[in-house]
Amino acid sequence: MGFVLTWQSVGGIVLMLLVVISIHEFGHFLVAKRAGIQVDEFSIGFGPRLLSRTKGETRYSLRVLPLGGYVRMAGMTGLEPPEASGGARAFIRASSGRRAAVIAAGGIMNLILAGAILSGLAAFGSPAPAVQPGGGLALAGVPSGYQITGVGNRRTTSLTSIRSLIQNDRGRPLGVVMTPWGGGTSRAYTVLPQLHWVGVSKTPRIPFEARIVAINGGAVPHATPTGLANSIAGSGPLQVTYLAGSRKVVVGVPRSSLKVEWLVGYYGSPGNPLLASLGGPPQPWYQALGTGFSAVPLQIGATFANLWTLMSPHHNPNLRLTGPIGIAQETSVATQISGAVYLTLFALISLNLGLINLLPIPFLDGGRLFFVILEWIRRRRVSPQVEATVHAVGLALIVMLFVFVTYGDLTHLVG
C-alpha cells in the first residue's frame, strides 16, 4: 500500500496539520492571555491571509500554507521599536516564570492532545492484531485474535521492539509468546520469519510486502537487513525472486536498493504489518486515561531510543528521519487502513511535534526556553542581539536539516 493521494488522504493530511498546529499555537495564546501579555496576532499557516478578523487587541488569521503558525506578542525580542514594544504588557517585561510558561505551553498542549487521542483509542478499543494467512505465525499454528507479548526471552508488546528483535534473529527459528487479545493464557510458539520487501518504490517493481523466496537463485541467507546484500558474493545487481500469488517473479535489484525486513506475518494494525495500533479491547474511561497518558512518556523514550539508533553507523536503513513528505506518505497510508491507525499516527505526530519543540534547539520553543532559564540562573538577561543571532543560526541549521530530510523523503519515495 503506497503513497496514493485521494480526497480522503488529502483531507486527513490537512485535518491533521490544522489540528496539531492549532492546538500548539492555542497553548501559547491561552497562557499569554492569562499572563496579561499583549497578543497582537494569532495565525494558523504562513503566507498571504485567506481569512482575518480582529477582536479586541488581537488579529486572528488563517493563511495559505498550513505548514505552521505563530502567536505574535508585543515586545517578544526586546528589539522592537517603541511603538511596537507593548509597554508594561510586553512579553519581555513579564516575569521569567510567566515567559517560561508561555513558551512551554505549545509543546505541552501537543503532548496533552496525544494523550487524549490515545486515551480515546483505549476507551473505544480497536480490532485485534491479525495473523497473516501463509505467514510465519499462521504456519506455526497461531490462531487469529492473539497478540505478540514476547519475542525470545523478552516480554514486550511494542511493535518497534518486536520488529527489532525479529531482525536481530536474522530469519532463524524464533520463539514468540502469544496472548489472547482480550486476556487469557499465553502460549509459546516457534516461528520461522520470512523475508519481505518493505521499500515503497517505483523501481524495482516489487509489490510492497511481497515475500522474497530466493536471491541470486539461492536460499535467502541468515543476515540482518542491513548486512544482507554484503553477505551475498559478488558486487553486481541481485536477482531477487518474490512470490506473486503462486507464481515466482525474478527482478534485478541494485545492492544499495535492497529494502527488506524479516516478518512473522503479524499485522500490528488491521491490514498492515508495519503500522502499530495502540488501542486494544475497550477499557473503562478511568483506565483508558491511564493507558493513553502513560503511553506518552513511553513513546518519548522510544523516540530518543530511535534517535540514538539513527546515530549508529549500522542502523536499519528503514529507520530514518521523516519530513513533511514522509509524514504525508504515512498519513496517506493510514487513512487507507482504518480510523484507529489514522488516529494513532495523529497522536504520534502531535507528540513528536511537542517533544521536538521543547528540546533546547535555537529558534524553537525549547531554545527560547533555554534563554529564559539561563536568565533566571544568572539573574540578568542575555543581550537581545546575542539571543537573536543564536536563533538566526538555529533557523539556518533547521532549514538545512529540512532540505536534507525532504531530499531523503523524495529519494525514499521514488528510489
N, C-alpha and C positions, 0 to 999 in steps of 0.2 A: 504494500500500500504506500504510494509515494506522495509527492507534493502536487496535489490536484486542487486548483483554485476553483471552488464553486461558490454560489451565493451563500451557501451555508458556512463554508470555511472562511470566506471574506467577512461575513457578519460576525463569526466567532472571534476572528483576529481583532477586528475593530472594537467589538464589545470589551474584549479582554484589555486592550490598550487603554480605552477610555476609563474603565472602572479602576484599574490598577493605578493609573496616573492621577485620576481624580481623587481617590482616597488618600494618596500620598500628599498631594497639594492641600487637600482639605485639612489634614493633620497640622501642617504649618499654619494654615489660615486660622483654624479654630483656636489654637493655642496663642497665636499672635494677638487675636482679638481679645482673648481672655486676659492677656498680659498687658493690655492697654496700648499696644503698639499700633501706629497708623499703617493700615494696609491700603496701598494705592491701587493695586490690581491683582485679581485672581484670574489666571489664564490657564486654559487647557489647550495644549498644542502650541506650535510655533508658526511664524509667517503671518501673512495678512489675516485680518479678522473676518470671520464668517458672520458671527453674531456678537453683539456687545450691548451691555446695559449697565448704567451707573445707578447704584443705590447707596445713598449716604456718601461716604468718602471713598468708596471702593468701586472700581470698574470691573465687571465680570465679563470675560471674553472667551469665545470659542474660536480657535484659529485653524488654519487649513491643514497643517501637518500634525496628526495626533501621535507624535513621537516623544512627547514630554510635556512639560508645563512648568509654571512658576508662580510664586506668590511674591509680588514686588512690594516691599515695605519701605517706608521713608527712612532715609539715613542708614541703609544697610551696610555701607562700606566705610563711612566716615570721610569719603572723598567727594560727596555730592556738593553742589553749590548751595548757598544758604537757603534759596527759595525751595529747594527740594530736600532739605535736611530733616524736616519733620519736627523740629524744635524739641520740646520736652518729651514728645511721644515717638521720637526716632528710635529705631531698632538699636542703634549704637549706644543710646543713653539708658537702655534698660539694664537691669542688674545682670550679672553673668549667669545667675541661675535661670532667669527668665529667657535669656537668649539661648542658653543650652536647651531648655525645654522646647522652644520654638523650632530649633534646628533638628532636634532628635525626633520630633513628633511625626514627621513624614514617614521615616523608616519604621517607627513603631506602629503606625497605623497599617502599614503593609503587612507586618508580622501578625497583627490582630486579624486582619482580613483573611490571611492564610489559615490561621487557627479556626476562624469562624466557618470557612468553607469546609475544612477537613472535619470539623465537628458535625456540620450538616450531612456530609457523606456518611459519617459514622452513625448518625441518628436514623437516616433513611436506609442505610445498608446498600450494598452493591452485589452484583452477581458473583457467585463463587468463581475462583480461578478454574480454568478448564484444562483438561488433558487433551493434547492434540492427537487425533487419530493417526496411527502409524509412527508416532514419536517414541522416544526412549521410554517415557513413563508408561505409555499405553502398552508397549511391547513387554514391559516388566509386570503388567497386570494391575496397574494402578487405576482404580475407577474414577469417574468424574466426581466433582464435589469435594475433592481433597486439596489441601493447601500444603506446599512445602514448608516445613518448620525446622528442617535441619539438613545440612549437607556435610558429609564426612563426620567429623567429630564436633562440628559447630552447630549450635541451635540458633536459627535466625529466620525471620520472615521478610527481611529486607531484600527486595529484588536486586538491588545493587550488589549486596553481599553474596547473594545466591549466584548471580552471574559471574562474579569474580572467582568464587570457589570452584565453579564448574570449569572456567577457563584454566585455572591452575591445575586441574586434574588431567588436562591435555587429551581428553577423549578416551581415557581408560575407564574400566568399570568403576562406578561411583555409588557409594551408599547414600541414600536420601531417606529422610523421615517425613512421612505424610500424615496429616491430621485432618479429620473431617472439618469442613468449613464452619459448621455450627457447633463444633466442640465434640469431643469423644476420644476414643482410644487411638493413640498414634501407632503407626505401623512402619517398619523399616523395609526398604526395597533396595535391590541392586540394579542400577540403571546404566545403560551404555549410551553416553552422549553421542549426538550426531552433529556433523559439521554443516552449517547453513550459511548462505550468502546473506550479509546484512548491509551491503552497500546499496544505497538508493542512487543509481546512476544510469545514464543512457547507454554508455559503452563500458565494459562489455554488456551485452543484453542477457543478463541473468536475472530472473524474477526475484524480487525481494522475498526472503525466507526460503528460497529454493534449497533443497538438500543436496549437498555435494557428496558424491559417492566415490570419486576417483580423481587423482591429479597425475598428469602425465601417464595415464594408463595403469597406475598402481594404486594400492590402498592408501588412504589418507594417513599421513604419518602422525604419531602422537606428539604434538607440539602445541604450544600456546599460539593464539592467532598472530601475535607479534613476531614469532620466530618460525612460523610455518613455511613461508617462502624460502627462507635461508636453509631449512632442513632438507630441501629437495635439491639434488645435484644439478649442476648446470647454472647458466646465467640468463638464458633466453626466456621468452614468454612461457607461461604454464598452460597446459591443456587441461582445462577444468571440465569434469563430467558431472552434470547435475540431472536430477530427475524432473521430467515434465509429465506428470501423471505416472504411467508405467514406462514411458519412453525415456531413453537416455540421450542427452544432448551434450555435445562437446563444444566448448568455446575457448578461444585463446585469450589469456588474461596476462597483461604485464605484471611482473612480480610485485612492483610497487603499488599496483591497484587491487591486490587481493584483499577483499574486505569480508572476513568470515568470522564466525563465532560458534563455539560449541553450545548446543542447546539440548535440552532433555524433553522437549515437547510440552512445555508448561506455559500456559497463557496467563501471565500475571494480571492481565485485564482481558475482557472479552474480545477475542479476535486478534490479539497482538502479543507476542512473547517478550517484547522489549519495552512496553509501557506498563508501569505498575498502576493498579487500582488500590488506593489506600483506604477503601471502605471495608466492608465486612458484613456479617449479619446485623440487622437493625439493633441498635442499643437504646436504652432509656436516655433521655436528654441529658441528665446529670453525668452519666457515664460517657456519653458521646462528647461532652465538653472536655472531659479529662483526656479522652482519646485524641481528639483533634488538637488541643493546645499542647499536649505532651509531645505530639509529633513535630511541633515547630523546633524545639531545641535539638531533637534527634536529627531532623533534616539539616539544621545548621551544621551540626557535627559532621554529617555525611558530605556536605558541601566543602567544608575545609579539608576533609579527607581526600575528596576528589581533586581539589586544587593542589594538594601536596603530591598526589599521584601524577598529576599533569607535569610536575616539575621533574619527575623521574625520566631518565633517558630511555627507559624500557617500558613505558606505559602503553596500554592498549590503544592503538590508533583510533579506535571507535569512540574513545573518551576524549573530548576536545571542548574548547571554549566555543560557545554559541552566541551569535549576534542576532540582530533583528531578522535577517533572512532565515536563519536556523530556527528561531522561535516561531516565525510564521509557518515554516515547514512542519514543525512538531504540532502546532495548533491545527493546521490543516488535517494532519493525520488523526489527531484526537477527535475532531468534530465528526470524522467519518466512522469512528468506532462506537462511542457511546457518550452520553451526557456525563456519566461518572468519570470517565477518563478525561474529558474536557475540563471538568471542574477540578480534578486532581492537578492537571497541568496548570490551570488558572491559579490554584493555591501556591504551587511551587514557584511560578514566575513572580507572584506577588511577594513571596517570602524572600526569594533571591534578590529582587529589586530592593527591598527594605534592608536586607543584610549588607549588600554592596554599598548602598548609600551611607550606612553607618560606619563603614571602615574608614580609617584615618587617611583617606586619599585626597590630596589637594583638589579643590574645586567642588568636590562632592560634599554632602552634608557632614560626613564624618571628618573631612578635612577642616571644615569651618568649626565644627565642634572641638576639634583638637586645639585650635587657637583660643577658643573661649576657656577651655580647661587650663591651657598654658597661662593665660591672663590671670586666672584665679590663683594659680600656684605662685606666679611672680608678683602678684599684687599690682601689676601695671600692664597696660595693653601693648601688644606688639604694634609697631608702626603700621598704619593702614596701607602705606605704599609697599612695605615689605610683604604684608599679607596678600595684597592684590597681585604682586609679582609671583608669589608662590602659587596662587590659584591659577594664574595665567599659564605658568609652566605645566601645572597639573592638567589643565584643559588641553594643552597641546599634546601631552602624552596620552590622554584619553582618546583624542581624535585619532592619533596614530594607532592605538590599540583597536579602535573601532574599524579603521580601514583594514588592519591586519585580519581581524576576526571576520569581517564581511567578505574579504577575499577567500578566507578558509571556507566560509559557508557556500560561496559560489563554486569553489573547487569541489567541495563535497557533493554539491547538488548536480553538477554536470560532469564530474570526473568519472 
